[in-house]
Amino acid sequence: MDKKEQAAQSRSRLTLDLSNRMTSALNEYADKHGVTKAEALRNAVELLVAADKAAAQGLKVGAWGFEGQQRLEREFIGIL
């Protein structure tokens, strides 16, 4: 068995129905970041798994940054 056949056997194919809103969001994200839609979804799953592990350890999941001297924080809720 060659490498291409091995790679094909180590993957799963998924059929996914998305709303028009989600399809548009996925297309915009993929175009903006220069990735395929499949790659964007793979990254999203990796992010969701990492967030789930962090939440299981009692951590908050979110984003933060600074606007001038003020720290801005956003907690992501309802996705885990």
C-alpha positions, -999 to +999 in steps of 0.1 A: +000+000+000+015+034-010+015+066+011-015+081-006-036+050+001-025+050+037-034+086+041-068+080+026-075+052+050-065+073+080-092+099+073-130+101+076-153+118+051-181+139+065-212+153+048-223+184+065-254+205+060-249+242+069-274+271+069-268+299+044-255+321+072-229+294+083-219+287+046-213+324+040-193+328+073-172+297+064-165+310+029-156+345+042-133+330+068-116+307+043-111+335+018-098+359+044-072+335+057-063+318+025-073+283+036-097+257+023-131+253+039-121+218+050-089+232+067-110+260+084-133+233+098-104+211+109-089+241+128-123+249+143-126+213+157-091+215+171-099+249+188-132+234+202-113+204+216-087+226+232-114+249+247-132+219+261-101+206+277-094+240+293-129+243+305-127+208+321-097+221+340-118+249+354-104+276+331-124+303+313-124+302+276-122+336+258-101+363+242-084+394+256-065+423+243-058+460+250-073+492+237-049+518+249-044+512+286-077+494+290-077+456+290-107+441+271-119+406+278-145+384+262-156+351+277-169+326+252-200+309+266-225+286+251-201+268+228-190+241+251 
